Amino acid sequence: MPRFSPAAFVPGTGFTPWLIVLLGLVTAIGPVATDMYLPAFPEVEQDLGGGKGSAQFTLAAWFLGLALGQFSQGPLSDRFGRRMPLMLGLLIFAIASAGCAIVQDYHLFCVCRFVAAVGGSASAVIPRAIVRDVATGKKGAKLMSQLTLVFGVMPVLAPSFGSLVLQFGNWRWIFWIGTLYALAAIVGLFFSLPDTLRPERRVALSPVKILARYITISQEPLFLSNALIATFSTFVMFAYLGSAPVLFEQVLHFTPGQFGAFFGVNAAAFILGTQINGRLVHRVAMPVLLETGLFWALAGCRGTVYSAGSDRHCRRTSRSSDLCVDCQHYRSVGLYWAECYGDVLLPSRPARWQRIGSAGNHAVRNWFSE
């Protein structure tokens, strides 16, 4: 088992490249499990007999479990360290995902999705607590930008990957892939990740104190503003992902290849935004980066509205303008998303409040997405 090494983990110096990639992939488990099976909704409804529109409720069960599970992950990782709660959560996710691939009943499928989300919520909260252990302020924001690179790209690429899987197998393969993904992450964490929370910093579990901290952090303007920014950004992203297959394939008549390429370009735009953020975070004040990213995201949204109202006969122009404004929006989201978490990681914030704030940030986002 890897031990904490000051030479490898010095606060403010960041991670090794391998650990950044590994934690980024762990953080992406939630988006992958959310979006990869979106193209399989018709097959899920037909195979499980839940009726038309029933697949939407399986997604709601996932978001409910994700929101509820995140409230407990911060306190648990403060008490038992980072490694074991994270690996245990991924193990629960893997077992429940295997259940999703096996069950034949619609209601059992919803239960498995809920349990998988509760376990998978560890991947959304604990990696950010690990970031707080080793880096704060602008350095924490830069490290968070690197994690956000993977976290933000996965929701855009996952539907295309899910469509690719469906060309070679059925929808159950998607959940077997999710199971293998989580098991591989557990192996990587076991051999590579030391526990970044020293024993002397661990705190006892107290439901009353935990509730009081949540109430306190929910009253802080800094938390509320950043949580709402991340919430509405996520809301827009999932609304876009949910409607994209119908919009682009049935309304704009994209071919499957064009549809996949369109999502790939959006992912590239997001990567560009996160890389710009990582370059500028040490040169420009975080509020300025946040405001700039929001401004250009708003410009992208306005362009999308204009494009949607354009002449339906100008299909080629509509496609080109959709591509431009969507790229603008995703590049802007990549620019400011990490700042929302970076503000929560400011050194002036008590460490436990920062972890609770990060968990609350994600929980609020998932409630709104649901």
TIROMI-902906 format. One line per field, with one value per residue (C-alpha): residue number from 0; x, y, z. Coordinates in Angstrom, 2 decimals. Layout:
// residues N
nr <- [NUM, ...]
x <- [X, ...]
y <- [Y, ...]
z <- [Z, ...]
END
This chain:
// residues 370
nr <- [0, 1, 2, 3, 4, 5, 6, 7, 8, 9, 10, 11, 12, 13, 14, 15, 16, 17, 18, 19, 20, 21, 22, 23, 24, 25, 26, 27, 28, 29, 30, 31, 32, 33, 34, 35, 36, 37, 38, 39, 40, 41, 42, 43, 44, 45, 46, 47, 48, 49, 50, 51, 52, 53, 54, 55, 56, 57, 58, 59, 60, 61, 62, 63, 64, 65, 66, 67, 68, 69, 70, 71, 72, 73, 74, 75, 76, 77, 78, 79, 80, 81, 82, 83, 84, 85, 86, 87, 88, 89, 90, 91, 92, 93, 94, 95, 96, 97, 98, 99, 100, 101, 102, 103, 104, 105, 106, 107, 108, 109, 110, 111, 112, 113, 114, 115, 116, 117, 118, 119, 120, 121, 122, 123, 124, 125, 126, 127, 128, 129, 130, 131, 132, 133, 134, 135, 136, 137, 138, 139, 140, 141, 142, 143, 144, 145, 146, 147, 148, 149, 150, 151, 152, 153, 154, 155, 156, 157, 158, 159, 160, 161, 162, 163, 164, 165, 166, 167, 168, 169, 170, 171, 172, 173, 174, 175, 176, 177, 178, 179, 180, 181, 182, 183, 184, 185, 186, 187, 188, 189, 190, 191, 192, 193, 194, 195, 196, 197, 198, 199, 200, 201, 202, 203, 204, 205, 206, 207, 208, 209, 210, 211, 212, 213, 214, 215, 216, 217, 218, 219, 220, 221, 222, 223, 224, 225, 226, 227, 228, 229, 230, 231, 232, 233, 234, 235, 236, 237, 238, 239, 240, 241, 242, 243, 244, 245, 246, 247, 248, 249, 250, 251, 252, 253, 254, 255, 256, 257, 258, 259, 260, 261, 262, 263, 264, 265, 266, 267, 268, 269, 270, 271, 272, 273, 274, 275, 276, 277, 278, 279, 280, 281, 282, 283, 284, 285, 286, 287, 288, 289, 290, 291, 292, 293, 294, 295, 296, 297, 298, 299, 300, 301, 302, 303, 304, 305, 306, 307, 308, 309, 310, 311, 312, 313, 314, 315, 316, 317, 318, 319, 320, 321, 322, 323, 324, 325, 326, 327, 328, 329, 330, 331, 332, 333, 334, 335, 336, 337, 338, 339, 340, 341, 342, 343, 344, 345, 346, 347, 348, 349, 350, 351, 352, 353, 354, 355, 356, 357, 358, 359, 360, 361, 362, 363, 364, 365, 366, 367, 368, 369]
x <- [0.00, 1.44, 2.24, 2.06, 5.36, 6.17, 8.53, 5.67, 2.89, 4.04, 1.17, 1.13, 3.30, 0.54, 0.51, 2.61, 1.20, 0.04, -1.98, -3.56, -4.71, -5.88, -7.88, -9.30, -10.51, -11.95, -13.78, -15.17, -16.91, -20.07, -20.40, -19.61, -22.28, -24.74, -24.30, -22.97, -26.32, -28.37, -28.38, -29.68, -32.87, -35.19, -33.57, -33.73, -37.43, -38.21, -36.10, -37.17, -40.82, -41.06, -43.03, -42.33, -40.41, -39.48, -35.76, -35.95, -36.89, -33.78, -31.75, -33.69, -32.88, -29.21, -29.24, -31.13, -28.55, -25.71, -27.12, -27.85, -24.58, -22.41, -23.61, -22.02, -18.76, -17.00, -17.54, -16.67, -13.40, -12.58, -13.01, -11.50, -9.09, -9.27, -8.20, -10.64, -13.90, -13.01, -12.19, -15.21, -17.49, -16.08, -16.56, -20.22, -20.57, -18.99, -21.25, -24.40, -23.42, -23.01, -26.50, -27.80, -26.30, -27.95, -31.42, -34.52, -36.95, -37.38, -37.83, -34.76, -32.83, -33.83, -32.71, -29.34, -28.91, -29.65, -27.15, -24.52, -24.97, -24.55, -21.27, -20.18, -20.73, -17.39, -15.66, -17.21, -16.28, -13.17, -10.77, -11.53, -10.80, -7.47, -6.78, -7.44, -4.96, -2.09, -2.87, -4.91, -5.86, -4.55, -2.46, -5.53, -7.52, -4.84, -4.88, -8.68, -8.54, -6.54, -9.10, -11.94, -10.36, -11.28, -14.46, -15.88, -14.92, -16.47, -20.14, -19.65, -17.86, -19.78, -22.95, -20.85, -18.98, -22.30, -23.57, -20.38, -20.90, -24.49, -23.21, -21.36, -23.58, -26.67, -27.23, -26.08, -22.55, -22.47, -22.90, -20.33, -17.89, -18.77, -18.09, -14.67, -13.89, -14.51, -12.55, -9.58, -9.75, -9.71, -6.58, -4.88, -5.76, -4.65, -1.15, -0.66, -2.57, -1.32, -3.72, -3.26, -5.13, -2.75, -4.12, -3.83, -6.18, -8.98, -12.14, -14.84, -18.25, -20.91, -24.25, -25.16, -21.87, -22.03, -25.55, -24.44, -21.54, -23.85, -26.18, -23.25, -21.74, -25.14, -25.38, -22.05, -22.38, -19.14, -20.48, -23.94, -22.65, -20.19, -22.65, -25.33, -22.89, -21.83, -25.47, -26.88, -23.89, -24.55, -28.27, -27.59, -25.12, -27.50, -30.42, -28.19, -27.06, -30.60, -32.03, -29.01, -29.87, -33.34, -32.22, -29.21, -30.32, -34.03, -34.24, -30.88, -30.48, -26.94, -25.58, -24.30, -20.75, -21.42, -23.17, -20.16, -17.74, -19.82, -19.51, -15.80, -15.31, -17.24, -14.94, -11.92, -13.37, -13.76, -10.17, -9.04, -10.94, -9.44, -5.94, -6.40, -7.56, -4.53, -2.21, -3.89, -4.73, -1.32, -1.40, -5.01, -7.20, -9.70, -12.77, -11.64, -11.30, -14.69, -16.40, -14.70, -15.73, -19.32, -19.43, -18.33, -20.63, -23.52, -22.41, -22.41, -25.92, -27.17, -25.64, -27.39, -30.75, -30.11, -29.08, -32.20, -34.35, -32.55, -34.16, -34.86, -34.04, -30.45, -29.40, -25.71, -25.55, -27.49, -25.09, -22.04, -23.44, -24.50, -20.97, -19.41, -21.65, -21.55, -17.76, -17.77, -20.02, -17.98, -14.69, -16.13, -17.40, -13.95, -12.51, -14.66, -15.73, -12.48, -12.72, -16.01, -14.17, -11.01, -12.92, -14.22, -10.59, -9.30, -6.80, -8.82, -11.59, -11.50, -10.49, -13.57, -15.86, -14.15, -14.79, -18.40, -18.75, -17.44, -19.87, -22.73, -21.77, -22.11, -25.27, -27.04, -26.00, -27.43, -30.71, -31.20, -30.16, -32.71]
y <- [0.00, 3.41, 5.65, 9.39, 10.80, 14.49, 14.20, 13.06, 15.16, 18.58, 21.06, 23.47, 21.38, 19.24, 15.60, 13.46, 13.33, 9.73, 10.55, 13.56, 11.33, 8.61, 10.97, 12.63, 9.26, 8.45, 11.79, 11.03, 7.84, 9.76, 11.50, 8.27, 6.35, 9.18, 9.78, 6.64, 4.87, 7.82, 6.42, 3.11, 4.58, 2.99, -0.44, -0.17, 0.70, -2.16, -4.80, -4.05, -3.36, -0.10, 1.66, 4.69, 7.37, 5.01, 5.32, 8.93, 7.69, 5.50, 8.65, 10.42, 7.52, 7.96, 11.69, 11.17, 8.66, 10.90, 13.92, 12.03, 10.11, 13.20, 14.66, 11.76, 11.40, 14.47, 13.55, 9.89, 10.81, 13.21, 10.35, 7.36, 9.02, 9.31, 5.92, 3.48, 5.49, 6.21, 2.59, 1.30, 3.70, 2.53, -1.10, -0.43, 1.28, -1.69, -4.25, -2.21, -1.59, -5.33, -5.66, -3.20, -5.41, -8.55, -7.65, -8.27, -6.15, -2.43, -1.58, -3.59, -1.76, 1.58, 0.32, -0.76, 2.62, 4.36, 2.19, 2.67, 6.43, 6.38, 4.50, 6.54, 9.79, 9.14, 9.75, 13.22, 14.43, 12.68, 13.54, 17.20, 16.66, 15.16, 18.30, 20.36, 18.21, 18.99, 22.39, 25.51, 28.78, 29.33, 26.17, 24.23, 25.87, 24.90, 21.30, 21.34, 22.63, 19.55, 17.27, 19.23, 18.59, 14.90, 15.45, 17.92, 16.08, 12.76, 13.90, 15.12, 12.02, 9.39, 9.39, 8.87, 6.03, 4.53, 4.63, 2.86, 0.12, -0.40, -1.09, -4.17, -5.31, -4.54, -1.94, -4.30, -4.12, -0.47, -1.38, -4.17, -1.58, 0.68, -2.22, -2.90, 0.83, 1.06, -2.12, -0.86, 2.45, 0.58, -1.32, 1.89, 3.69, 0.77, 0.71, 4.43, 6.65, 7.23, 8.64, 12.40, 13.03, 12.57, 10.66, 13.70, 15.67, 13.13, 13.99, 11.96, 11.56, 13.70, 14.03, 17.18, 18.92, 17.78, 19.20, 22.45, 22.75, 22.21, 24.90, 27.27, 26.70, 27.05, 30.58, 31.71, 33.92, 32.51, 28.97, 29.90, 31.93, 29.28, 26.44, 28.18, 28.88, 25.23, 24.12, 26.04, 25.15, 21.47, 21.96, 23.43, 20.66, 17.82, 19.51, 19.73, 16.11, 14.83, 16.64, 16.41, 13.05, 14.25, 17.76, 16.92, 13.64, 14.31, 18.10, 19.01, 15.57, 14.89, 11.48, 9.34, 10.16, 13.89, 13.64, 11.93, 14.40, 17.32, 16.05, 15.51, 19.14, 20.28, 18.18, 19.78, 23.22, 22.24, 21.01, 24.34, 26.22, 24.20, 24.59, 28.36, 28.42, 26.44, 28.89, 32.04, 31.08, 32.27, 35.49, 36.66, 37.01, 34.16, 36.48, 38.02, 34.59, 33.58, 36.71, 36.43, 32.81, 33.60, 36.48, 34.30, 31.47, 33.93, 35.02, 31.39, 30.86, 33.98, 32.68, 29.34, 31.09, 33.14, 30.02, 28.15, 30.95, 31.11, 30.19, 26.45, 26.34, 27.39, 23.99, 24.39, 27.82, 26.53, 23.62, 25.86, 28.43, 25.67, 24.32, 27.75, 28.83, 25.42, 25.43, 28.93, 27.82, 24.71, 26.63, 29.19, 26.52, 24.94, 28.35, 29.12, 25.75, 25.16, 28.65, 27.70, 24.94, 26.98, 29.64, 26.96, 25.86, 29.25, 28.92, 31.27, 28.70, 26.08, 22.76, 20.80, 23.57, 23.41, 19.70, 20.12, 23.02, 20.90, 18.10, 20.57, 22.13, 18.79, 17.82, 21.05, 20.52, 17.02, 18.06, 20.64, 18.20, 15.72]
z <- [0.00, -0.95, 1.98, 2.23, 1.02, 1.45, -1.51, -3.75, -2.21, -1.09, -0.59, -3.49, -5.84, -7.39, -8.45, -10.69, -14.26, -13.80, -10.70, -12.39, -15.24, -12.86, -10.66, -13.76, -15.02, -11.59, -11.52, -14.99, -13.84, -12.99, -16.37, -18.21, -16.28, -16.86, -20.57, -22.20, -22.07, -23.39, -26.97, -25.55, -24.05, -26.66, -26.20, -22.40, -22.51, -24.89, -23.14, -19.55, -20.40, -18.50, -21.21, -23.33, -21.44, -18.59, -19.34, -18.17, -14.69, -14.58, -15.18, -12.41, -10.05, -10.90, -10.19, -6.92, -5.69, -6.82, -4.97, -1.74, -1.75, -2.07, 1.20, 3.10, 1.17, 2.59, 6.28, 5.61, 3.90, 6.77, 9.23, 7.40, 4.97, 1.20, -0.13, 1.46, 1.06, -2.57, -3.41, -1.47, -3.33, -6.67, -5.62, -4.81, -8.17, -9.97, -8.27, -8.88, -12.53, -12.99, -11.51, -14.12, -16.82, -15.44, -14.15, -16.25, -14.22, -14.76, -11.07, -10.04, -12.73, -11.17, -7.74, -9.15, -10.81, -7.51, -5.59, -8.30, -8.01, -4.23, -4.64, -7.64, -5.76, -4.04, -7.38, -7.58, -4.08, -2.78, -5.65, -4.97, -1.28, -2.35, -4.36, -1.22, 0.72, -1.63, -3.17, -2.40, -4.05, -7.59, -7.53, -6.48, -9.27, -11.79, -10.60, -10.64, -14.21, -15.17, -13.53, -15.13, -18.51, -18.25, -16.24, -18.75, -21.93, -20.91, -20.93, -24.50, -25.80, -23.81, -25.98, -29.11, -27.42, -26.29, -29.88, -30.98, -28.38, -29.58, -33.09, -31.81, -28.93, -26.87, -24.16, -21.39, -22.73, -21.71, -18.04, -18.23, -19.58, -16.63, -14.26, -15.78, -15.77, -12.02, -11.23, -13.26, -11.36, -8.03, -9.06, -10.16, -6.93, -4.78, -6.24, -6.94, -4.53, -0.98, 1.57, 1.42, 4.69, 7.60, 10.64, 12.93, 10.65, 10.72, 12.63, 14.34, 12.74, 14.39, 12.55, 14.48, 13.66, 10.03, 9.66, 11.30, 8.83, 5.88, 7.17, 7.66, 4.24, 2.55, 3.94, 2.47, -0.63, -2.08, -2.00, -3.29, -6.22, -7.38, -6.80, -8.85, -11.69, -11.81, -11.41, -14.33, -16.51, -15.80, -16.39, -19.84, -20.68, -19.79, -21.55, -24.62, -24.38, -23.86, -26.88, -29.20, -30.85, -31.90, -32.81, -34.94, -36.51, -37.09, -37.42, -38.96, -40.62, -39.45, -40.36, -37.44, -38.52, -38.58, -35.22, -33.63, -35.23, -33.93, -30.35, -30.88, -31.93, -28.84, -26.68, -28.36, -27.57, -23.92, -23.82, -25.25, -22.55, -19.69, -21.10, -21.41, -17.80, -16.66, -18.44, -17.14, -13.56, -12.27, -14.28, -14.00, -10.90, -10.57, -10.45, -13.75, -15.37, -14.02, -15.30, -18.69, -19.09, -18.13, -20.61, -23.52, -22.41, -22.51, -25.98, -27.08, -25.68, -27.46, -30.68, -30.19, -29.78, -32.92, -34.86, -33.72, -35.12, -38.46, -41.77, -41.82, -45.53, -44.85, -43.51, -44.27, -42.65, -39.65, -39.19, -39.41, -37.00, -34.56, -34.61, -34.03, -31.16, -29.44, -29.61, -28.16, -25.30, -24.44, -24.63, -22.21, -19.80, -19.82, -18.95, -15.91, -14.48, -12.62, -11.10, -9.41, -7.54, -7.12, -5.17, -2.82, -2.30, -1.20, 1.68, 3.87, 4.01, 6.82, 5.27, 6.35, 5.12, 1.72, 1.41, 2.51, 0.09, -2.77, -1.91, -1.60, -4.92, -6.69, -4.81, -5.79, -9.40, -9.44, -7.82, -10.58, -13.30, -12.04]
END
